[in-house]
Amino acid sequence: MLKKIRVTVAVFCFVFITLLFLDFTGTLHGWFGWLAKVQFLPALLALNVGIVLTLVLLTLFFGRVYCSVICPLGIFQDIISWVAGKRKKNRFKYSTAISWLRYGILALFIIAIAAGISSVVVILEPYSAYGRIVSGLFAPLYQWGNNLLAYFSQRIDSYTFYSVDVWLKSITALFVAVITFAVLIILAWRNGRTYCNTVCPVGTFLGFISRYSLFRLSFVEDKCSGCGLCARNCKASCIDVKNRNIDSSRCVTCFTCIEKCKFGAMEYAPQWVGKKKESIVKPLTDSTEKGGMSRRNIISLVTVFTVTNFVRAQQLKVDGGLATIEDKKIPDRKAPVVPPGALSAKNMKDHCTACQLCVSACPNGVLRPSNKLNTFMQPEMSYERGYCRPECTECSQVCPAGAIKPVTIADKTGISIGHALWIRDNCVVNTDKVQCTDCERHCPTKAITLIALDPDNNKSLKIPVVDKALCIGCGACEYLCPARPFSAIYVEGNVRHHSI
């Protein structure tokens, strides 16, 4: 029963965390966004003391249940190991812990956080590693499937689904996601939880705490026959049958050993309690079963998701032009543009774990992972596919690590994240000798005005002038500028955000 409860809760967390990265409509974030905020490192960086203490106390009481129930990367490895187990059963064996490597990586991780070396932190952090795998590898497949449904539904005059653009946001992030995915597949297929118990710094930290946890798995020695079936099914390779010992620092409390033992020789109990398993199992079963989702809740969720998709479809604006337009290129910005709510480039660098949740949630296509080493895979704004609409606050609502603070629509319209610069040589007024008013017409804060190119000529063409005191850096001017391949006006980031 303990394993069934664990698997049920783990599947719930895994499915809906995965859907948070796949859902481009923003529907699920309001319901299940809290699942991202209960991840250990994002909660720590967000200084969410309540969640961090809860996870630490959970580990002190019950062992590493975080790794087997809440962490999506851990559950993902369990799925791979489970599939591998269909081909070869009883394939594990006890191995001693590689302590120098585990604690060496943990020390490196802590030093990187303290020193602000974000490139090390984002690669090792487990939740973010899984987020990059989903957003880089699974999301395109999900979106192509959606587009296929949209194609067929529109053939029958239904707009329940609508097409979305599928495009590569970062080659670097995709490469890292592919490497991480391959490493996890190989390790989990062969050795189960090797990554969690050797590489993952969060797993090592919680494993150190779990050595002193109240509830632990242990042998009932007078019932154990020494068959070793528990050890051959332990994906953490932490059960030493010969010495009747379980390494609690590596045990992820998956309860497989209890399920496999035919003699009732394994129990999960407080250290001071005797060998009566029933008194421990029943209270855990009763309290946990109440937390499940009812069939009515699931049907309501699906209904809301479908209705929201339909509404979004009706709002979709389609460009009916037939001319081929050259794609825009990214300008060489001296300072990156980070979203409203990030406060500054430094705050983003110090708190962001590069999980890509904000990139996945952005409906305007302006967020993408950075390729720079000092902000490796952290989100930056670029305006080749859209601009940061003043009425959109999606990224600030989904960030679990405090890198992007929640902002209201009213607050966002007054936050300057950058300032526009005009490039004379790119402007069509100079290159094609035609009048263009796009940047001035679409500026939401009226920071751009047009002045005569030749003040002495009443019929002179007009060029834009930017009032930096009013510019919020939304990128509407850069995105809507007709100049190709580089816009004649682009946004340079503000190192520190300020109010206009």
C-alpha positions in Angstrom: 0.0 0.0 0.0 2.9 2.4 0.8 4.3 2.0 -2.7 0.9 2.5 -4.3 0.4 5.7 -2.5 3.8 6.9 -3.4 3.4 6.1 -7.1 0.0 7.8 -7.2 1.3 11.0 -5.7 4.5 10.9 -7.8 2.5 10.4 -11.1 0.3 13.3 -10.2 3.3 15.6 -9.6 5.2 14.4 -12.6 2.3 14.7 -15.1 1.3 18.2 -14.1 4.8 19.5 -13.7 5.4 18.3 -17.2 2.2 19.9 -18.5 3.3 23.2 -17.0 6.1 23.3 -19.5 3.9 22.1 -22.4 0.8 24.2 -21.8 1.2 27.2 -24.1 -2.3 28.5 -23.2 -1.4 29.4 -19.6 -4.5 27.5 -18.3 -2.7 25.1 -16.0 -0.4 27.5 -14.3 -3.3 28.9 -12.3 -4.1 25.4 -11.0 -0.8 23.7 -10.6 1.8 26.5 -10.7 2.5 25.7 -7.0 4.2 22.4 -8.1 7.1 24.4 -9.5 7.3 26.5 -6.4 7.7 23.5 -4.1 11.0 22.4 -5.9 13.9 22.7 -3.5 16.4 25.1 -5.1 13.8 27.4 -6.7 12.2 27.8 -3.2 15.7 28.4 -1.7 16.6 31.1 -4.2 13.2 32.7 -3.8 13.9 32.8 0.0 10.6 30.9 0.5 11.5 29.9 4.0 8.2 28.1 4.6 8.6 25.7 1.7 12.3 25.1 2.4 11.6 24.3 6.0 8.7 22.0 5.0 10.9 20.0 2.7 13.7 19.7 5.3 11.2 18.6 7.9 9.6 16.2 5.5 13.0 14.6 4.9 13.8 14.5 8.7 10.5 12.7 9.3 10.2 10.4 6.3 13.5 10.3 4.4 14.1 11.3 0.8 10.4 11.3 -0.3 11.1 14.6 -2.1 13.3 12.7 -4.6 10.8 9.9 -5.2 7.6 12.0 -5.1 8.1 15.7 -5.9 11.3 16.0 -8.0 10.3 15.4 -11.7 13.9 14.4 -12.7 13.8 11.6 -10.1 10.5 10.3 -11.2 11.6 10.5 -14.8 14.5 8.2 -13.9 12.1 5.8 -12.2 10.0 5.6 -15.4 13.1 4.8 -17.4 14.2 2.2 -14.9 10.7 0.7 -14.8 10.7 0.3 -18.6 14.2 -1.3 -18.4 13.0 -3.7 -15.7 10.4 -5.1 -18.1 13.3 -6.6 -20.1 15.5 -7.7 -17.3 14.3 -8.3 -13.7 16.3 -8.4 -10.5 19.1 -6.5 -12.2 20.5 -4.4 -9.4 23.0 -5.1 -6.7 24.5 -3.4 -3.7 27.3 -0.9 -4.3 29.2 1.3 -1.9 28.6 5.0 -2.0 31.1 7.2 -3.9 31.2 9.8 -1.1 34.1 11.9 -2.4 32.2 12.5 -5.7 28.9 13.1 -4.1 30.1 15.6 -1.6 32.6 17.1 -4.0 29.8 18.0 -6.4 27.7 19.4 -3.5 30.6 21.6 -2.4 31.1 22.8 -6.0 27.4 23.5 -6.2 27.3 25.5 -3.0 30.4 27.5 -4.0 28.9 28.3 -7.4 25.7 29.6 -5.8 27.7 31.8 -3.3 30.0 33.1 -6.0 27.2 33.7 -8.6 28.6 31.2 -11.1 25.2 30.5 -12.6 26.4 28.3 -15.5 27.4 25.6 -12.9 24.2 25.9 -10.9 21.8 25.7 -13.9 23.5 22.5 -15.2 23.4 20.6 -11.9 20.0 21.7 -10.6 17.6 18.7 -11.1 14.3 20.5 -11.6 15.8 22.9 -14.2 17.5 20.0 -16.0 14.1 18.3 -16.4 12.5 21.6 -17.5 15.0 22.0 -20.3 14.4 18.4 -21.5 10.6 19.0 -21.6 10.8 22.5 -23.2 13.5 21.5 -25.7 12.6 17.9 -26.7 9.0 17.2 -25.7 7.4 20.6 -26.3 8.0 20.6 -30.0 6.3 17.2 -30.3 3.4 18.3 -28.2 3.0 21.5 -30.3 3.2 19.5 -33.6 0.5 17.2 -32.3 -1.6 20.2 -31.4 -1.1 21.7 -34.8 -2.2 18.4 -36.4 -5.4 18.5 -34.3 -5.9 22.1 -35.3 -5.6 21.3 -39.0 -8.2 18.6 -38.8 -10.6 20.5 -36.5 -10.5 23.5 -38.8 -11.5 21.2 -41.7 -14.8 20.7 -39.9 -15.2 24.4 -38.9 -14.2 23.8 -35.3 -11.7 26.1 -33.6 -11.2 24.2 -30.3 -7.6 23.9 -31.3 -5.4 26.6 -32.9 -2.0 26.3 -34.5 1.1 27.6 -32.8 4.6 28.4 -34.2 7.2 25.7 -33.5 10.7 27.2 -33.6 14.1 26.6 -32.1 14.7 29.2 -29.3 18.3 28.2 -28.6 20.7 25.7 -30.1 22.8 25.8 -26.9 19.9 25.0 -24.6 18.8 22.2 -27.0 22.3 20.7 -27.1 22.5 20.7 -23.2 19.0 19.2 -23.0 20.0 16.4 -25.5 23.2 15.6 -23.5 21.3 15.6 -20.2 18.6 13.4 -21.6 21.1 10.9 -23.0 23.0 10.7 -19.8 19.9 10.1 -17.8 18.6 7.4 -20.2 21.9 5.5 -20.0 22.4 5.8 -16.2 18.7 5.0 -15.3 18.5 2.2 -17.8 21.6 0.5 -16.5 21.7 1.4 -12.8 18.4 3.1 -11.7 19.1 6.1 -9.5 22.8 6.5 -10.1 22.4 10.1 -11.2 20.4 11.0 -8.0 22.9 9.3 -5.7 26.1 10.3 -7.3 25.7 13.6 -9.3 22.6 15.5 -8.0 23.6 18.0 -5.3 20.0 18.4 -4.1 19.8 14.6 -3.6 23.2 14.6 -1.8 22.1 17.3 0.6 18.7 15.7 1.4 20.5 12.4 1.6 22.7 13.8 4.4 19.6 14.9 6.3 17.8 11.6 5.7 20.6 9.7 7.6 18.9 11.1 10.7 15.2 10.8 9.6 12.6 9.4 12.0 11.1 6.9 9.6 13.5 4.6 7.8 13.5 1.3 6.1 15.2 -1.5 8.0 15.5 -5.3 8.2 13.3 -7.5 10.5 16.2 -9.8 11.1 14.3 -12.7 12.5 12.3 -12.9 9.3 15.1 -12.2 6.7 16.2 -15.3 4.9 19.1 -13.6 3.1 17.7 -14.2 -0.3 18.8 -10.8 -1.6 15.6 -10.1 -3.6 15.3 -6.7 -2.0 18.8 -5.7 -3.0 18.3 -7.0 -6.6 15.3 -4.7 -6.9 16.7 -1.6 -5.2 17.3 1.0 -7.9 19.3 3.1 -5.4 21.7 0.1 -4.8 21.8 0.9 -1.1 20.7 -2.4 0.5 23.5 -4.5 2.0 21.9 -7.8 2.7 25.1 -9.4 4.0 25.4 -6.9 6.8 21.6 -6.3 7.1 22.1 -2.6 6.5 20.4 0.1 4.4 22.2 3.3 3.4 19.6 5.9 4.4 21.5 8.7 2.6 20.9 7.0 -0.7 17.5 5.4 -0.1 14.8 7.3 -1.9 12.0 5.5 0.0 10.4 4.0 -3.1 9.2 1.0 -1.0 10.0 -1.5 -3.7 12.0 -3.6 -1.2 8.9 -4.0 1.0 6.8 -5.0 -2.0 9.3 -7.6 -3.2 10.1 -9.2 0.1 8.2 -12.4 0.4 8.9 -12.9 4.1 7.9 -9.5 5.5 11.5 -8.9 6.5 11.5 -5.2 5.5 9.7 -2.5 7.3 9.3 1.3 7.3 9.0 2.5 10.9 10.4 4.9 13.4 13.7 4.0 14.9 12.5 3.4 18.4 9.4 1.3 17.3 9.6 -2.5 17.3 8.8 -4.8 14.4 5.0 -4.1 14.2 4.4 -3.0 10.7 0.7 -2.5 10.9 0.8 0.4 13.4 2.9 2.4 10.9 1.3 1.6 7.6 -2.4 2.3 8.4 -2.1 6.0 9.6 0.0 6.9 6.5 -2.5 5.2 4.2 -5.5 6.9 5.7 -4.0 10.4 5.6 -2.6 10.1 2.1 -5.7 8.7 0.4 -7.7 11.8 1.2 -5.4 13.9 -1.0 -6.3 12.3 -4.3 -8.2 14.0 -7.2 -11.7 13.0 -7.7 -13.1 12.1 -11.2 -15.3 15.2 -11.0 -12.2 17.5 -10.5 -10.4 15.9 -13.5 -13.5 16.4 -15.8 -13.8 20.0 -14.6 -10.1 20.6 -15.4 -10.3 19.1 -18.9 -13.5 21.2 -19.5 -11.8 24.5 -18.5 -8.7 23.6 -20.6 -10.8 23.0 -23.7 -12.9 26.1 -23.2 -9.8 28.2 -22.8 -8.3 26.8 -25.9 -11.5 27.7 -27.8 -11.5 31.3 -26.5 -7.8 31.7 -27.4 -8.5 30.5 -30.8 -11.1 33.1 -31.4 -8.6 35.8 -30.4 -6.0 34.6 -32.8 -5.0 37.2 -35.4 -3.9 35.8 -38.8 -1.8 37.8 -41.3 -3.3 37.2 -44.7 -0.3 38.6 -46.6 1.3 36.5 -49.3 4.7 38.3 -49.7 7.8 36.5 -48.4 9.4 38.6 -45.7 13.0 38.2 -44.7 13.5 37.0 -41.1 14.9 39.5 -38.7 18.3 39.1 -37.1 19.1 39.6 -33.4 21.0 42.9 -32.8 24.2 43.0 -30.8 22.9 44.3 -27.5 25.5 45.6 -25.1 23.2 44.9 -22.1 20.6 42.1 -22.1 16.9 42.9 -21.8 15.3 40.9 -18.9 11.6 40.8 -18.2 9.7 43.3 -16.0 9.8 42.0 -12.5 13.4 40.8 -12.8 14.5 44.1 -11.1 17.9 44.0 -12.7 20.3 41.8 -14.7 22.1 40.9 -11.5 18.9 39.7 -9.7 18.1 37.6 -12.7 21.6 36.1 -12.8 21.7 35.4 -9.1 18.2 33.8 -8.8 17.4 32.2 -12.1 17.9 28.4 -12.4 17.3 28.4 -16.2 14.3 26.0 -15.9 12.7 27.5 -19.1 9.3 27.7 -17.5 9.0 31.4 -18.3 10.2 30.8 -21.8 7.6 28.1 -22.3 4.8 30.3 -20.8 5.6 33.5 -22.8 2.7 33.9 -25.3 4.6 36.6 -27.3 7.7 34.6 -28.2 10.1 37.2 -26.8 11.9 35.1 -24.2 14.7 32.7 -25.2 17.7 31.1 -23.4 20.9 33.1 -23.3 24.0 31.7 -25.0 26.4 33.8 -22.9 28.5 32.0 -20.4 27.8 34.3 -17.4 24.0 34.0 -17.9 24.1 30.5 -19.4 20.6 29.5 -20.6 18.9 32.1 -18.5 16.0 34.0 -20.3 16.6 37.1 -22.3 14.2 39.1 -24.3 14.5 39.5 -28.1 11.9 41.0 -30.4 12.2 39.2 -33.8 8.9 37.2 -33.3 6.9 39.6 -31.1 7.1 42.2 -28.4 6.5 42.3 -24.7 2.8 43.4 -24.6 2.0 45.7 -21.7 -1.0 43.6 -20.7 0.9 40.4 -20.4 2.4 39.3 -17.0 2.7 35.6 -17.6 6.5 35.2 -17.0 6.2 37.0 -13.6 3.4 34.7 -12.5 5.1 31.4 -13.2 8.7 32.0 -12.0 9.3 29.7 -9.0 12.8 31.0 -8.0 12.2 34.8 -7.5 14.2 35.7 -10.5 11.1 37.4 -11.9 8.9 38.9 -9.2 5.2 39.0 -9.7 4.0 42.2 -11.2 0.5 43.6 -12.0 -0.5 45.0 -15.4 -0.6 48.5 -13.9 2.9 48.1 -12.5 4.3 46.7 -15.7 3.3 49.6 -17.9 5.5 51.8 -15.7 8.6 49.7 -15.5 11.5 50.5 -17.9 13.4 47.4 -18.8 15.3 49.1 -21.6 15.4 52.0 -24.0 15.1 52.2 -27.8 18.0 53.4 -30.0 17.5 54.5 -33.6 20.0 53.4 -36.3 20.0 55.9 -39.1 21.6 53.7 -41.7 19.0 51.0 -41.3 15.9 53.2 -41.5 13.8 53.0 -44.7 13.5 56.8 -44.6 17.2 56.9 -45.5 17.6 53.7 -47.5 14.4 53.8 -49.6 13.4 57.5 -49.3 9.9 56.6 -48.1 8.0 57.8 -45.1 7.4 55.3 -42.3 5.6 55.9 -39.0 5.4 52.3 -37.6 7.6 52.9 -34.6 5.8 56.1 -33.5 2.4 54.7 -34.2 2.8 51.5 -32.2 4.7 52.8 -29.2 2.4 52.3 -26.2 4.0 55.0 -24.0 4.3 57.6 -26.8 8.1 57.7 -26.2 8.7 58.1 -30.0 7.9 61.2 -31.9 8.7 62.1 -35.5 10.7 65.1 -36.5 11.7 66.5 -40.0 14.9 65.0 -41.5 15.4 68.5 -43.0 14.0 71.2 -40.7 14.2 73.8 -43.5 12.0 71.7 -45.9 8.2 71.7 -45.2 7.8 68.5 -47.2 10.8 66.7 -45.6 10.5 63.1 -44.6 10.4 62.5 -40.9 12.6 60.4 -38.6 12.0 59.1 -35.1 13.4 60.5 -31.9 13.2 58.5 -28.7 12.4 60.0 -25.3 14.3 57.7 -22.9 12.3 59.0 -19.9 9.1 57.5 -21.4 10.5 54.4 -23.1 9.8 51.1 -21.2 11.7 48.8 -23.6 8.7 46.7 -24.7 10.2 46.2 -28.1 7.1 47.1 -30.2 9.1 49.5 -32.3 11.9 46.9 -32.9 9.4 44.1 -33.8 7.2 46.2 -36.1 10.0 48.1 -37.8 9.9 47.1 -41.5 13.7 47.3 -42.0 15.4 43.9 -42.7 17.4 42.0 -41.7 18.2 44.4 -38.8 15.6 46.8 -37.4 16.3 50.5 -37.7 15.3 50.8 -34.0 16.2 48.3 -31.3 16.1 48.0 -27.5 19.2 48.2 -25.4 18.7 46.7 -21.9 18.7 48.6 -18.6 21.1 47.1 -16.1 18.7 48.1 -13.4 15.0 48.6 -14.0 13.3 51.8 -13.0 9.9 53.4 -13.1 9.0 56.0 -15.7 
